[in-house]
């Protein structure tokens, strides 16, 4: 049989457990794709003010950040599989609350449950490492990331369904939006159930210390890099839709299309990642793509054309996320196998505490900068911190994988 280009044939050789986790991630990402667009809009149109919506969202962020390390420790000590299964079920219950009530208290409870569910993602990260060999780990993470991003892209395309329902059936926002939350409940539940056939890990450790000790040096290095990137990202990355609106007057429709294009390219990037890692090595791949992405980011605020900035936005996202699976696989390779969930809880991009808390702080600062009309400064601060993160990663790991002691 002919060999597929870019080493894509390696995706067909992964084991059953990896494929089940990929399926689970793809199912969970479908509602994520449209909920990140419609959730705030739904809360607004049923009469909840912007300040309360912000507080509702902050509950899930803070809950996830506070629980990530304890959940990671529990995962390492007891069961990554069952923590992941429970996490998916909790997310399903959270979205079900959006169906059964329009009371603001129910939304706060749902947000708390969402934070609980999000805190279990690091268990899934460690579980993927546990089910793969070192040679196939980057391929597995790449396929997992591709499934999640492809699902998110398809989900984003469904974000216009509530408007269609309201227009065609003449119903109000509650009945118009509720089918989307019903679908989110069903898909998250299916995502959880997809993990049930996984084999339980062998030799689960009881653990003698609360925090990981065998990999503390490696985790400290990864956490330092993650903190620099998370802090920088918060200044502008989550605020880019608002920045586009302030700079060019671009609304949700155009940004929705731009998001779909960016997500589609990011999904493709995850298929390329294993070959990139093979050719440049993990450190070279991670540093080079992040530096190129940062260069494009710094051009955005000084470009006068929306078309140019939109293109820069798409390709920056492509490059910045291209090495994400490589980074996840690398992190799981340099820490002790018995401490992977704990390590992921501390230093994983987007979900780890070292990334999350600085990111939460800088989002508020970045928003204040934009409110004061400083439309360029957040990009420059972000760029400096991104360069710092890439430089630190190179300094820390340029000599190789820096393996911890295995005993």
N, C-alpha and C positions, 0 to 999 in steps of 0.2 A: 504494500500500500504506500502511496506517495506521502512524503513527509509534508506536513502543513507548514506554511511560512511562519517566520518569527517564533518558531518553536511552539506553536499553538497545539500541536499534538500532545504536549505534556498535560494539557487540561483534561484529556480523555483518560488519563491513567490514575486519577485520584481515587481513593477508596470510598466505600459506601458512606462512612460516617462524615467525611468531608462533603460529599454531595448532599447529604441531608442537611448539614449546616448551611450550605449555599442556598438550598431550597428555602430553609427557614428565614434566612436573611432577605431573600428576594420577596417573600410573602410579606414580611414586616415592613419592607421599604415602600410597598405600594401605597398604603395609607399615609406614610410619612411624606410622600411626594406631594399630595394634595392638602394635607392638614397644615403643613407649614405655610401654605398660602391662604387657606380659608378659615383657619381656627380663629384668628384675631378678628377677621371680618365678621364671622358669625356672632362672636361675643358683642361686637359693636352694634350690629343691626338688631339684636334683641334687647338693647338698651343699657349695656354695661359701659361705663365711661373708660377713657383711655388709661387713667391712672390705675383703676382697679384691674384692667386687663394686664397692665405691666406687673402689678403685684401677683396676679394669678400665675403669670409666666415665671416670675422670680421664685415662686415656691418650688416649682419642679427643678429649676437650676440649682438652687441651694440644697434641696433634698438630695439630688443626685450627687452633688459634690461631697456632702457630709457622709453619705452612705457608701461611697465608692470604695474607700479603703476597708471598712469593716466587711463589706460584701466580698471583696477580694480575698481577705484573710479567711472568711468562712468557706469560700470556694476552694482555696488551697487545702484547707483542713478536712473538709467533708466531701463535697461533690460539685464539681463545675457543671456537670450535666443538669442536676436538679435545680441548681441556682438559676441556670439559663431557662429551664422549662418554667419555673415559677415566675421569673421576670417577664416572660412573654405573656403569661396568664394575667399578671397584674396590669400590664399595659392594656389588655383586652377589657378588663373590668373598668379601667379609667375611662376608656372611650364609651363604654356602655352608660356611664353616668351622664354623659352628654346627651344620651337618648332619653333617659328616664326623668330628667329634671332640667329646669331652666333657672334654678335657684343659684345664687352666687356662692353659697356655702358648698353646694355640690361641686362647683367648678374648682373651688379651693381643694376639696378632697381629691378630686380627679387629678389636679396638678401635683399633689403630694404623691399619689400613686404613680403618676408618670415619672416622677423623680426616682421612686423606688425601682421601677422597671428599668430606667436608663442606667441606674447604678450597677445592674447585672451584666451590662454589655462587656465589661472587662473579663467576666467569667467565660463568655463565649470566645473572646480573643485568646485566652489561655487554653481553652478546650481545643481550639483549632490547632494550636501548637502541639498539644498533647497527642493529637490524632495524625500528625504528619512527621515525616523524617526531615532532617535539615535540608536535604537536597530538594524536596518537593514543597517546602514551607512557603516560599515566596509565590510559587504557582497557586497554591491553595488560597493564600490571602488575596492574590490578584483576582481569582475567580469569585471569591466571596465579595470583594469590593465591587467587581463588575456587576454581579447580581443585584447588589444593593443600589448601585447608582442607576442601573437600567430600570429597576422597579420604581425608583424615585422619579425618574423621567417619565415613565408611563403614568405614574400617579399624578404628576403635575399636569399632564394633559387632561385629567379628569376634573380639574379644579373648577371648570365652568359648568359642571352638571347642576349644582344648586340653582344658578340663574336660569338655566333651561327649564328645570322643574317648576320654578315659580312662574315663569312666563307661560309655559304651555298648559299648566294645570291650574293656574290662578290661585296658588296657595301662598301662605305667608312664609317668613324666613325659617320658622321652626320646622315646619313640614318640608320645606325645601332643602334644608341642610341635614336633617336627621338621617336620611338614607346614607349619607357619607360616613356618619359616625357608626351606624349599624355595620357598614362594610368594614370600617376600621376594627370594630370589635371582632368580626368574623375572621378577618385576615390575621390579626394578632393572635387569636386563639389557634388558628391553623398553623401559624408559625411556631407556636409553643408545642403543639401536638406533633409536629414534624420531627422534633428532637427526642421524642420518647423512645424510638428504636435504637438510639445510640447506646453503645456498650459502655458500661461504667468503667472508669479508669481503675487500673490495678495498683495495689500498694499505696493507697491514699495515706498521706502522712498525717500524724496527729499534730505535729508542730510543737516546738518547745518555747518559742518566743512569739510575742504578739506581732512584731513587725519583721519583715524579711531581713535576715542577718548574713546569709551566705553570699548574697548578691548586692550588699549595701553599696559598694563602690560603684558598680555598674549602674545601679538604680539611681544613685546620686548624680552621675553624669547624665543619664537619660533625662532625669527630672529637671536638671538645670537647662538643658537644651529645650525641653518641652515648655518650661516656664517662660523662656525668652520668646519663643514662637507664639505661645498663647497670649502673652502680654501684648506683643506687637499686633497680632491679629485683631484683638478686641478694639483697637483704636479706629478701625475703618471697615474690616471685612464684613461683619454682620450689619454694618450701617451703609453698605454700598447702595442698596435700593433707595434709601433716603438721600444719599449723596447724589445719585443720578437725578432724583426728582428736584433737588435744590439747584443743581448745576445746569440741567438741560430741560427741566419740566417734564420728564418722562414718567408716565403713569404705570399702573400695574399691568395693563395689557402688553405693552412693549417689553416690560421687564420679565413677564412670564415667558414670552417667546425666547428672550435672551437666556433665561434660566434653563429652559429645555435644551437649547443648543449647547450651553456650557456643560450641562449634565451628560448629554449624549457624548460629547468629546471626552469627558472625564471617564465615562464608562469604557470607551475605546482605549483610553490610556492605561487602564488596569490590565488589559490584555497584552499590552506592549511591555509592561513593567518587568516580567520575568526575564525577557530577552535583554532588556536594558541592564538589569542587575547582573546577568551572566557576562555581559561584555565589559561593563565599567566597574563591576564589583559593587557591593552595597554602599560603601562610604562614598565612592565616586559618583554613583547614581544619585544618592540623596543630596549631596552638596551641590552638584552641578545643576540639577533641576531647580533646587530652591534658589540658587543665585540667579539663574535666568529668569525665574518667575518674579523675583524681587525687582530685577531691572525693569521688567514690563510694568510692574506696579508703580514704580517711581515716575514713569513716563505719563501715566494716566492723568494726574492733576494738571499737567502743563499742556495737555492736548486740547485744542479748541473744538474739534469735530466730534459729535456724538458717535458717528460711525467708527472713527478711529478708536475712541475710548471703548466702545462696545467690543471691538475686535481684540483690543488689549485685555479687556476683562475676561473674555472667553479663553484666550491662549494663556493668560496668567493662571487661571483656574486649572487648565489642562496640565501645565508644567508643575504647579505646586502640588497637585494631587498624584502626579505620575509616579512618584517614588513612595507614596503612602503604603502600599502593600510591602514594598521592600523594607521600609522602616519598621513596620509591625513585625515582620519575620526576623529582622535583625535584632530587635529588642528581645524577642522571645528566645533568640539563640544565645545571647550574652548573659542571661540571668539563669539561675539554678532552676531546673525543671520543677522542683517542689514549690517555687516561689513565683511562678509565672503570673497567676491571677493577682497576687498582691502587687507585683511589679507593674502590671497593666493598670491596676487601680491608681497607682501613683503617677506614672509617667506616660501613659498612652495619650497621643494627640486627640483632642476633642472630648475625650471621656475621662482622662486621668485628672487627679486633683492638682498636680503641678501645672497642668495646662488650664484647668477650669477656673480656679480662683483668680489668677492674674488676669485671665480673659474677662471675667465678670467685672473686675475693677476697671480695666481699661475701656470697656464698653461705655461706662458712665462718663469717663473723661473724654472719650471720642465724641460722644453725643453732645457734651458741653462745648467742645471745640466747634462742631458744626452749628450749634445754636448761636454762637458768637460770630459766625461768618467765616471761620477759619477752615476753608474748604480744602486747602493744600496741606496744612500742618499734620493732620492725622496720617496721611500717606507717608510723609517723611519719617515720622516717629516709628511707624510700623516697619518701614524699610530698614531703618537702622537696627531695630531689634531682630528683624529677619536675618540680616547680614551677620549679626552677633551670634544668633542661634546656629547658622550654618558654619561659622568659623569655629565655634565651640565644639560642634559635632566632629569637625575635621580634626581638631587638636586632640580630642578625647579618644577617637577611634581610628585614627589614620594608620596605626600600627597593626591593625587586624581586628579580630573579633573580641579580644580581651576577655577570654572565657573565665568565669569564676571557678573556684574549686568545686568539684562535684561531690565531695564527701565532707 
